[in-house]
Amino acid sequence: MTDFRHLIREVPDWPEPGIVFKDITPLLASPEGMAWAVDRLYEPFAGKHVDRVAGIESRGFLFGVGVARALGAGFIPVRKPGKLPRATIRREYALEYGTDAVEMHADAVREGQRVLVIDDVLATGGTMGATCELFAEAGAEVIGAAVLIELEFLAGAEKVPHAVHSVLRY
């Protein structure tokens, strides 16, 4: 099996000095790389009866739709506040300085539905943790979280209340 890590470009000092940004656009531009990424994200959950795949704004949408299709599940977009047109439920989480929040439509999931949460990168874990908690509060069963890239040195998986499947670790 080919590892497409070579399609993850490192951009030093972006968005601020000292940060090495993991740019996935070369991977997205490669049909083989994108297929590889989606396959690696969904494989551990094949046969686990996933009702919905939740993709976190915005790059989680790119992978989440492919994972949902592969698993025969529906897709739920999880957005930043104020982006969804109907009634929403929300979960706030702490940032280094301040707070942020994630939202989904109030009717996006039913009690007992099994949800897999997808994002591109797991860094500090705040967004992923809040998203998992949002679904649990809505009565869904979160069966896991999956990310293309985990930045292990930031220990974000510790903030996620479920097992995290990471395709690539840095």
Buried (B, 14 or more C-beta within 10 A) or exposed (E): EEEBEEBBEEEEEEEEEEEEBBBBEEBBEBEEBBEBBBBBBBBBBEEEEBBBBBBBBEBBBBBBBBBBEBBEBBBBBBBBEEEBEEEBBBBBBEEEEEEBBBBBBEEBBEEEBBBBBBBBBBBBBBBBBBBBBBBBEBEBBBBBBBBBBBBEEBEBBEBBEBEBBBBBEB
